[in-house]
Amino acid sequence: MTTSGGIKIPTHTSVLPLGSSVNDQGHLVVGQCDVMDLLAEHGSPLYVYDEQTIRERCRQYVAGLGSVAPDSLVIYASKAFANAAIFQLLAEEGLGLDVVSGGEITLAHRSGFPMERVYFHGNNKLQDEMDLAVELGVGRFVVDNFHELGRLDSLGQRLGMRIPAMIRVGPGVEAHTHEYRKTGALDSKFGIPISTGQAETAVVQATRARGVHLIGLHAHIGSQVFEMAPYLETIDIVLDFAARMHEVYGLDLREFSPGGGWGISYTDEDDPMDADSVARAVGQAVWKSAAERGLANPRIVIEPGRSIVGQSGVALYTVGSIKDIPGVRRYAAVDGGMADNIRPALYGAVYQPVLANRMEDGGTAERVTIAGRYCESGDILVKDAQLPRLSSGDVVALPASGAYNLAMSSNYNMALRPAVVMVKDGTARVIRRRETYADLLGFESALD
Ligand SMILES: *Cc1c(COP(=O)(O)O)cnc(C)c1O
């Protein structure tokens, strides 16, 4: 703990939402709300999102990119966490959306999101999703492969329109991140590789297609990336390609997206770049690279997901059973786990938990493994956490839980998804209600 102006601030400032503090009772305070009060009102487990942290990240990306490239757009990768209240907040901040399914498109539409700022990604878009996207006025299709290009052309011709599209190219760049989070390498299910000549074929086909209006190129190299180098490399590779396509086929690169994927802190050891610098660096690199190749400045689109919502979210769990295996390990089981957060089980994600009801416990930390309550031995939220000695009823908070937690959640074991509240200036509003047994039974046709 450090003390500043009488307010105790936990040392985990890089992982907790902005402005988080600890009150006189030693409780974690997020968005001026005591998380113990939130739990008492909304039940446990609970996901809390701090509105100011999301807005701040949006503003940094928008201002940073806008300062070097006035004609630009920041789009939020909705797969990090799709939620109507968050979509509405992002619309207010001037962002667009990256969507990958009919569900996300429908949610954007119903949230009143400006659909021209919605970009439709995905490596196997279904026909009804493509129809829906056109019907609801989605701004761009990001074409992932030849199969889609042909179908998009047919759709456009059938409707007598040229559907605005970008082509996702594979730059053949390795991002240093987990295998499952890499998307830019040659051997990837995403995009059309440049190095094999296939991207060139796609550009030729797209410019000739009467149902498609090719506006630009897109690349995305991965997620939870901490370095700028792979982005700079990607920008140069794609703009080299664009320059060649311009020369040979007259391709007009009006828009270019080098993707998203910027990392956040899950523990104090992570050292992410700040959003403002990332956006500036990308903007400068794209325009510099374009100028060097004699290309006009393209409109720049960047696509952060995790770094918009990750730090804003905190997951709160209550400790139930505790199991000591002498000389081996102490397990503290909480009332959530892999059904609401599969990341540790899926790819070994590491979290730095805090004891939300005793933030200032002076006792020595001890090693404890925070286990989930679902029926898999791998359902462990945090292996070997360092926390004051836990008792049943304690509240463990996992910071940096805003992205890819609930987004990947399931009803495994017929678990109910927890409620989500958005906090701001001491007030909390429910932005997703807790699921009920009635919700689950609603899918059981035999019970209709
Ligand atoms: C997932 C994804 C992003 C965002 O990745 P983050 O790591 O959440 O920033 C951006 N663009 C595309 C195409 C994606 O698939």
The ligand as an SDF file (V2000), in Angstrom:
LIG
                    3D

 15 15  0  0  0  0  0  0  0  0999 V2000
   -9.5290  -10.0020  -31.8000 C   0  0  0  0  0  0  0  0  0  0  0  0
   -9.2910   -9.0390  -32.8710 C   0  0  0  0  0  0  0  0  0  0  0  0
   -8.9130   -7.7390  -32.5620 C   0  0  0  0  0  0  0  0  0  0  0  0
   -8.6890   -7.2490  -31.1680 C   0  0  0  0  0  0  0  0  0  0  0  0
   -7.7560   -7.9570  -30.4440 O   0  0  0  0  0  0  0  0  0  0  0  0
   -7.4310   -7.4840  -28.9400 P   0  0  0  0  0  0  0  0  0  0  0  0
   -6.3290   -8.3340  -28.5240 O   0  0  0  0  0  0  0  0  0  0  0  0
   -8.6620   -7.7190  -28.1410 O   0  0  0  0  0  0  0  0  0  0  0  0
   -7.0860   -6.0370  -29.0090 O   0  0  0  0  0  0  0  0  0  0  0  0
   -8.7620   -6.8610  -33.6040 C   0  0  0  0  0  0  0  0  0  0  0  0
   -8.9360   -7.2410  -34.8850 N   0  0  0  0  0  0  0  0  0  0  0  0
   -9.3050   -8.4940  -35.2100 C   0  0  0  0  0  0  0  0  0  0  0  0
   -9.5160   -8.8510  -36.6400 C   0  0  0  0  0  0  0  0  0  0  0  0
   -9.4880   -9.4320  -34.2240 C   0  0  0  0  0  0  0  0  0  0  0  0
   -9.8400  -10.6760  -34.5510 O   0  0  0  0  0  0  0  0  0  0  0  0
  1  2  1  0
  2  3  1  0
  2 14  2  0
  3  4  1  0
  3 10  2  0
  4  5  1  0
  5  6  1  0
  6  7  2  0
  6  8  1  0
  6  9  1  0
 10 11  1  0
 11 12  2  0
 12 13  1  0
 12 14  1  0
 14 15  1  0
M  END
$$$$
